[in-house]
Amino acid sequence: MLKAIDNRPPKTTMEVFKMLPEGTRCELISGTIYMSPAPTIYHQDVILTLGSELYQYVKTKKLGKVCISPIDVYLDNRKNAFQPDLLFVSSENENIIREDGIYGTPDLIIEILSPGTKNFDLTKKKKIYEKTGVKEYWVIDPQTKVSIGFQLVDKKFQEFKKDKGKIVSLLLRHTFIF
C-alpha cells in the first residue's frame, strides 16, 4: 500500500516510485513505471559470475564501487530511476553514492537482457544512459553469452566490441569472463 508523503498524496510519478516497497522490481523510464518479473536462471548466472569478477577486480585495484541489482539509480530528479544489473562508480565519482541509491551517472553500466526488458535495455534505457553520460555500457544476452560494448564518444554511444563469454572493458582496462 502506498503511503502519503508528508500526509499528502503523491503528485509526481517519481514520488509514487519512491513510495513503493523495498525490493519492488520496477523502473521509472521517462516518467512511466514499468514492472518486470523475476529474472531467469541464465540471467542470474551471468550476474553472479560477472559481478563477482568485477567486484574483486575493482576492490583489489581500489578503483571505486561495484553494485548489483536491485539498486535505484536516479539519473535525474523527475523522470528516470533505473535498476541496472551491474554498475561501477569510480572513486572520483563516489559522491553520487548514497545509502538509498545512486544519484547521478555511474561510469559503467551492464545490463543482462531478459525477454521482458530487452527492448528497453537496447533502446529507451540505452538512449538515456547515453544522454546522461554513462562512459561505458554493456548488454549481454544470457542465452548466447554474446556481449556488446558501447563507449561514449562525443556524447554518443559507439559500439566498440562484440564478443562471446567476456567483456573487454576499455574503461577498466580489463577483460572479464562470464
N, C-alpha and C positions, 0 to 999 in steps of 0.2 A: 504494500500500500504506500502511496506517495505521501510524504509529509510536507506541510506548508513551510515555506521559507519565511522566517520572522512573522509567523502567523498570517501569512497571506498566500494565496495560490500562486503557482509559478507563472511568470509572464513570458518566459522565453523557452525555447527548446533546450538550450544549454541548462537552464535551471531544472527542467524536468530530468534531463540526463544525470545531473549531479545528485538528484534525489533517489535514483534507482538503488536498489540494494547492492551491497558489495558483492562482486562476483558475477553480476549480470553480464551475459555475453552479448554486448551490443556496442555499436559505434555511432557517433554523430558525424554524418558526412554531408557537408553543405547544408546544414540546418535540418536534416531529416535523420531520425533514429532508425537504425537497421539492426535487427536482432539476428543471431545466427545460432545454429545447433552446435553441439559439441564437435570438435574436430575428429577426424578419422585416426585410426591407429598408425597409419603410414605418416600422417601429418605429425603426430606426436613423436614418432620415432626420429624424424628429421630434426624436430625442435630439440629433443633431448640430446641427440648426438652432436649437432652443430652448436647448440647453446653451451654444452659442457666444454667443447673445444675452444669456442670463442671466449668464454668466461675465463678459462685457465690461462689462455694466451694474454688477454688484457690485464688480468690480475698479476701475472708474473712480470710483465713489462711495465706495470703501473701506468697504463695508458688512459684509464678512466673507469667508466662503469658500464656493465652489460646488464640489461634487463630482459626478462622473458615475460610473455603474455600470461595472464592479463595485467596490464598496467595502462592507465589512461595517459595519453599524450595529447596535450592541448596545444594545437598548432596556432590557434588564435583564440580570442576570448569569447567568441559568439557562435561559430558555425561548425567547428571541427574538433572532435575528440576521438582519436583512434586508439586501437589496441593492437599495435604491430606484434607479430610473433616474437621477433627478437630485435633488439636495438642496442646501439652503442653510443654513449655520450663521452666525448673526450674530456680529459682533465681540465682543459681550458674552458669548457662549456658546462662544467658540473653545477654552476649556479642555477641552471634551469631545472635541477632535480629537487623536488620537494617530497615530503612524506606521502602526500596523496596523489602523486603523479609527476609527469614531466611537463613543464610549462615553457615550451619553446621547441626548437627544432633539433632532434638528435642528429649526430653526424652520419650514422649508418643505420639503415632500417632493412630488415629481412622479413619478407612475407612468404609463408608456406601456403601455396594455393590449395583451396578447398572448393568443392563444387558450388557451395553457396556464396563464396566470397571472391572467386576467381575474377569475375568481371570487374568488381570494384577494385581489386588489387592491381589489375592491369590497366585500368582506365581512370576512374574518378580519384582514387587514392594516389595513384602514380602522379597525376596532374597536380594534386595538392602538395604532395611531397616535393615535387619539382618547384612549384611556386614558392613554397616556404623555405627552400634552400637546403634540403637534405643532400649531403655531399655524395653519398653512395647508396644505391638502392638495389636490392637483390630480390628476385622472385624465384621460387623453387617449386617445381612440380613433384610432389612426394611419390607419385606412382612411377614416373620415368626417371626421377632424380636429375632432370635437366634443370640447370640453373642459368639465369640470365642476369647479368650485371649492368647497371646503368650508373654513369658518372655525371655529375653536374658540371657542365662546361658552358660558360657564358649564360648562366641562368636557364639552361635547357639540358634535359637528360639525353645523353648519348649512350647507346648500347656499346659496351666495350668488351664484353666477354660472354660467351655462351659455352657451357661445359656440362659435364655429367658427373655427379657424385662429389663435386667440390665447388668451392667458390675461391677465386683468386682476388682478394681484396687489394685494390690499389691504395686505398686509404690506410689500411693497417699493414700493408706490405707483407702479406702472409697468405698462404693457401690453407684453407680449412676443408677437411674431408668429412663427408657425412654419408 
